[in-house]
Amino acid sequence: MYLVIQKGCAIFGYGLTPCEAVNDMRKWIGSDSIQYYWNTSDFPTSYENANINEFVLVKATDELLQDYL
């Protein structure tokens, strides 16, 4: 499973593929957000290196799910 996370805030999308996660995210953020128009390649993919409030597209881990669920 893949997740779109706004680090330090919430999971905004999930799916079996990165594309599904990004499409799910679009249901929860407004079209006034720049991330609404991002493709999978636009997202950073390192949770550890992301800044607070930065959106990342990552593979789900037990640790991330515990932190955000």
C-alpha positions in Angstrom: 0.0 0.0 0.0 1.1 3.6 -0.8 0.3 6.7 1.2 0.3 10.4 0.5 1.2 12.0 3.9 1.4 15.6 4.9 4.3 15.0 7.4 3.3 15.8 10.9 -0.4 16.2 10.0 -2.4 13.4 8.3 -2.7 10.8 5.6 -4.4 12.4 2.6 -4.5 9.4 0.3 -3.8 5.7 0.0 -3.9 3.0 -2.6 -2.4 -0.2 -3.8 -0.3 1.8 -6.3 1.3 5.2 -6.1 -1.2 6.5 -8.7 -4.2 5.3 -6.7 -2.8 7.0 -3.6 -2.4 10.3 -5.5 -5.9 10.0 -7.0 -7.4 9.3 -3.5 -5.6 12.4 -2.1 -7.3 14.6 -4.7 -10.7 13.7 -3.0 -9.5 15.4 0.2 -7.6 18.5 -0.8 -8.9 21.4 -2.8 -8.0 22.3 -6.3 -6.5 25.5 -4.9 -3.7 23.4 -3.5 -0.6 22.9 -5.7 -0.4 19.3 -4.7 -3.8 18.7 -6.3 -2.1 18.9 -9.7 1.0 16.9 -8.9 1.7 13.5 -10.5 3.4 10.6 -8.7 6.8 11.8 -9.9 6.3 15.3 -8.3 6.2 14.0 -4.7 9.2 13.5 -2.6 9.5 9.9 -1.6 11.6 10.1 1.6 9.6 10.5 4.7 12.7 10.8 6.9 14.1 13.7 4.8 10.8 15.6 4.5 10.1 18.7 6.4 7.0 19.1 8.6 3.9 19.9 6.5 5.6 18.6 3.3 3.6 16.2 1.2 5.3 12.8 0.5 4.4 9.7 -1.4 5.7 6.6 0.4 5.2 2.9 0.8 3.2 2.2 3.9 5.2 0.8 6.9 3.9 -0.4 10.3 5.6 2.6 11.9 3.9 5.2 9.7 0.5 3.5 10.1 0.9 3.6 13.9 1.9 7.2 13.8 -1.0 8.3 11.7 -3.9 6.0 12.4 
